Amino acid sequence: MYVTKTHQKGDKKMLRKNFGIEIEFTGITRRKAAKIIAEHLEGTSRQNGRDFKVTAADGRAWQVVYDGSIRCQKRVNGQKVPATNEYSVEIVSPILSYKEDIESLQELVRKIRKAGGFANKTTGIHIHLNGSDHTPRSLRNFLNIIYSRNDLLYTSLEIERERMRYCKKMDESLVKEMNKKKPTSFKQIEDIWYKGYYQSRERHYHDSRYHFLNLHSFFNGVGTVELRGFNGTLHAGKIRTYILLSLAMNEQALTQKFASSKKPQIENPKFAMRTWLTRIGFIGDDFKNPREHLCKHLEGSAAWRFRESA
């Protein structure tokens, strides 16, 4: 396939963006997870109540915290059995750079998995993207990008039923109003985002946050755009895939003049995903495995748009 200079330039820019990640799992205790992180990063671990803070050699802080939504388990004689809440583990990373940190992050994930950590149907992965890059136009673009591919993404990512209430599909009425009013300020977007909710906007666990794309973290959190539509996993390749997908969609939202909310007609989901991934920068050998991960659970052919007639 011919790769344009625009694609090449866009890919490099995408990979220069920073991100943060939250990884939920069980199987080992928070104390053990903190010890593994500290050893891997040549840092120190300090307990704070039931949680832990790991300060890496470069000064960046990692958090290992309790999450009440995780069903705690451990392995005994090869069988998964219920465990105490010490086995509820969520790693919260500092700001990371894809080019500088992805290999270390993947190696850390492998070490945790080797030590006995595992994901289950109650765990998830959340990826945070720098909100300061965004404008009202790009936030509306991001909503439209996710909404227009709701079904394709949820099938591709095999989002667990147990997690659906924590990462709902983008709401049709929200997207319609956003595109009808075409807000030009963050305040206007914020008012549309919170419309219909009766909780204080400052509430940390606000109900609006439980969508694939969470803007509550942007308006009343840490100033990030959060993507929540990923099942928990300690498969290093899948985690890299989720990060790349997040960075690519973010770059599309930032650079595209207008992103449509119209859902395309999809006869061949696997082909539709492959061509969309190509459009957003998943080009070349570096993206081969991520493309395979994202197309694996979709029906159809990646090579042919239409099925052969009988």
C-alpha positions in Angstrom: 0.0 0.0 0.0 1.2 3.5 -0.8 1.9 5.5 2.3 1.5 9.3 2.0 3.8 11.8 3.7 0.8 13.0 5.6 0.3 9.6 7.1 4.0 9.3 8.0 4.0 12.7 9.6 0.8 12.1 11.4 2.0 8.7 12.8 5.1 10.3 14.3 3.2 13.1 15.9 0.7 10.7 17.3 3.4 8.7 19.0 4.9 11.8 20.6 1.7 12.4 22.6 1.7 11.7 26.3 -0.8 9.5 28.1 -1.6 8.0 31.5 -3.0 4.5 32.2 -4.9 2.8 34.9 -4.6 -1.0 35.0 -7.0 -3.0 37.2 -6.4 -6.6 38.2 -6.4 -9.1 41.0 -4.4 -12.3 41.8 -1.8 -10.6 43.9 -1.9 -8.0 46.7 -1.4 -4.3 46.4 1.7 -4.7 48.6 3.2 -7.2 46.2 2.3 -5.2 43.1 4.0 -2.1 44.7 7.1 -4.1 45.4 7.3 -5.4 41.8 6.9 -1.8 40.4 9.5 -0.4 42.8 12.0 -3.1 41.8 11.3 -2.7 38.1 11.7 1.1 38.2 14.6 1.1 40.7 12.5 3.2 43.1 11.0 3.1 46.5 7.5 2.1 47.8 5.6 3.8 50.7 2.3 2.7 52.2 -0.4 5.2 52.7 -3.3 3.6 54.5 -4.5 0.7 52.3 -2.8 2.2 49.2 0.8 2.5 48.1 2.9 5.1 46.4 6.0 4.1 44.3 8.5 6.8 43.5 10.6 5.7 40.5 14.3 6.6 40.1 13.3 9.4 37.7 11.1 10.9 40.4 7.8 10.1 38.8 5.1 8.7 41.2 3.0 5.6 40.6 0.0 4.8 42.7 -1.2 1.3 43.7 -4.8 1.7 45.0 -7.9 -0.2 46.0 -10.9 -0.3 43.7 -14.2 -1.4 45.1 -15.6 -2.6 41.8 -13.1 -5.4 41.4 -14.1 -8.9 42.3 -11.1 -10.1 44.3 -9.6 -13.5 43.5 -6.4 -15.5 43.9 -5.1 -18.8 42.7 -4.9 -21.8 45.0 -3.7 -25.1 43.6 -4.3 -23.7 40.1 -7.9 -22.7 40.8 -9.3 -19.2 41.1 -10.9 -18.6 44.5 -12.4 -15.6 46.3 -9.9 -13.4 48.1 -9.8 -10.5 50.5 -9.8 -6.9 49.4 -6.0 -6.8 49.6 -6.2 -8.4 46.2 -8.0 -5.5 44.6 -5.3 -3.7 42.6 -5.4 -0.7 40.4 -2.1 0.7 39.1 -2.3 4.5 38.3 0.7 5.6 36.2 2.2 9.0 36.1 2.4 10.9 32.7 4.0 8.6 30.2 5.5 9.0 26.8 4.8 6.3 24.2 8.3 6.4 22.6 10.2 6.5 25.9 8.0 4.4 28.2 6.1 1.8 26.3 8.7 -1.0 26.4 9.2 -0.5 30.1 5.5 -0.5 30.7 5.1 -3.7 28.8 7.9 -5.4 30.7 6.3 -4.3 34.0 3.0 -5.8 32.9 4.7 -9.1 32.1 6.4 -9.2 35.5 3.1 -8.7 37.3 1.5 -11.4 35.3 4.4 -13.8 36.0 4.0 -13.0 39.7 0.4 -14.2 39.7 -1.6 -11.2 38.7 -4.6 -11.7 36.4 -7.6 -9.8 35.1 -11.2 -10.9 35.4 -14.6 -9.7 34.1 -14.8 -6.9 36.6 -11.5 -5.3 35.8 -10.8 -2.6 33.2 -8.2 -0.4 31.7 -8.6 3.4 31.4 -6.4 5.6 29.3 -6.0 9.3 29.9 -5.0 11.8 27.2 -3.8 15.4 27.6 -6.8 17.7 27.7 -4.7 20.8 27.2 -4.3 19.9 23.5 -8.0 20.1 22.9 -10.4 22.7 21.6 -14.2 22.7 21.7 -14.1 21.6 18.0 -11.8 18.6 18.8 -13.8 17.5 21.8 -16.9 17.4 19.6 -14.9 15.5 17.0 -13.9 13.0 19.6 -17.5 12.4 20.6 -18.5 11.9 17.0 -15.6 9.5 16.3 -16.6 7.2 19.2 -20.3 7.5 18.6 -20.1 6.7 14.9 -18.2 3.5 15.7 -19.9 2.5 18.9 -20.9 -1.0 17.6 -17.7 -1.7 15.8 -15.6 -0.8 18.8 -17.6 -2.7 21.4 -17.6 -5.9 19.2 -13.8 -5.5 18.5 -12.9 -4.9 22.1 -15.3 -7.6 23.4 -16.4 -5.4 26.3 -17.6 -7.5 29.1 -21.3 -7.3 30.1 -20.2 -6.9 33.8 -18.4 -3.7 32.8 -21.0 -2.1 30.6 -22.3 0.1 33.3 -18.9 1.5 33.8 -18.3 2.2 30.0 -21.6 2.8 28.3 -21.9 3.6 24.6 -22.0 7.3 23.8 -25.5 8.6 24.3 -27.4 9.4 21.1 -29.3 12.4 22.5 -26.0 13.9 23.8 -24.3 13.6 20.4 -27.3 15.0 18.5 -27.5 18.0 20.8 -23.8 18.6 20.5 -23.9 18.6 16.7 -27.1 20.6 16.6 -25.8 23.4 18.8 -22.2 23.2 17.6 -20.7 24.7 20.8 -17.8 27.0 20.4 -16.7 27.2 24.0 -15.8 24.7 26.7 -18.6 26.1 28.9 -21.2 25.3 26.2 -19.8 21.7 25.9 -19.8 21.3 29.6 -23.4 22.3 29.9 -24.5 19.9 27.2 -22.3 17.1 28.8 -24.0 17.4 32.2 -27.5 18.0 30.9 -30.0 15.7 32.6 -27.9 14.9 35.6 -28.8 16.1 39.0 -25.6 15.5 40.9 -23.1 18.2 41.6 -20.7 18.5 38.7 -17.8 18.5 41.2 -18.6 15.0 42.4 -15.7 12.7 41.6 -17.8 9.6 40.9 -20.3 11.5 38.7 -22.6 9.3 36.7 -21.6 11.0 33.4 -18.1 9.5 33.7 -19.2 6.0 33.0 -19.0 6.1 29.2 -16.5 5.0 26.7 -15.4 8.6 26.4 -15.4 10.4 29.7 -15.3 14.2 29.7 -16.1 14.5 33.4 -12.4 14.0 34.0 -11.7 17.0 31.6 -14.2 19.4 33.2 -14.0 18.4 36.9 -11.1 16.0 37.3 -7.5 16.1 36.3 -8.0 17.9 33.0 -7.7 14.8 30.8 -9.9 13.1 28.2 -10.4 9.5 29.5 -11.2 6.4 27.4 -12.7 3.6 29.5 -13.8 1.0 26.9 -11.1 -1.6 27.5 -11.4 -4.9 29.3 -8.9 -5.6 32.0 -5.8 -7.6 30.8 -2.2 -8.3 31.6 -1.4 -9.1 28.0 1.3 -6.6 27.2 0.5 -6.6 23.5 -3.1 -5.8 24.0 -2.3 -3.0 26.4 0.0 -1.5 23.7 -2.8 -1.9 21.2 -5.3 0.0 23.5 -2.8 2.8 24.0 -2.1 3.1 20.3 -5.8 3.1 19.5 -6.4 5.9 22.1 -3.5 8.0 20.7 -4.7 7.5 17.1 -8.3 8.5 17.8 -7.1 11.4 19.9 -4.9 12.6 17.0 -7.8 12.3 14.6 -10.0 14.4 16.8 -7.3 17.0 17.1 -6.4 17.3 13.5 -9.6 16.6 11.5 -11.6 19.6 10.6 -14.9 17.8 11.0 -15.7 14.3 12.2 -19.1 13.0 11.3 -21.4 11.3 13.8 -23.1 9.3 11.0 -22.7 5.6 11.5 -21.4 3.9 8.3 -23.2 1.0 6.8 -21.1 -2.0 7.6 -21.6 -5.3 5.8 -18.1 -6.6 6.5 -16.9 -5.5 10.0 -13.4 -6.8 9.7 -12.8 -4.9 6.5 -14.4 -1.8 7.9 -12.1 -1.9 11.0 -9.0 -2.5 8.9 -9.7 0.4 6.5 -10.6 2.7 9.4 -7.4 1.8 11.3 -5.4 2.6 8.1 -7.0 6.0 7.9 -6.1 6.9 11.5 -2.5 5.8 11.1 -2.2 2.1 11.9 0.2 1.6 8.9 3.3 -0.5 8.7 4.9 -3.4 10.5 4.9 -1.6 13.9 1.1 -1.7 13.8 0.7 -5.3 12.5 0.0 -6.9 15.8 -2.3 -4.1 17.0 -4.3 -4.4 13.8 -4.6 -8.2 14.4 -5.8 -7.7 18.0 -8.5 -5.2 16.9 -9.7 -7.2 14.0 -9.5 -10.7 15.6 -13.1 -10.8 17.0 -14.8 -9.2 14.0 -16.7 -11.2 11.3 -15.8 -11.0 7.6 -12.7 -10.6 5.6 -10.0 -8.0 6.1 -9.1 -8.2 2.4 -12.5 -7.9 0.7 -15.2 -5.3 1.3 -18.1 -7.4 -0.1 -18.7 -11.0 0.3 -18.5 -13.2 -2.8 -21.8 -13.8 -4.4 -23.1 -17.3 -4.6 
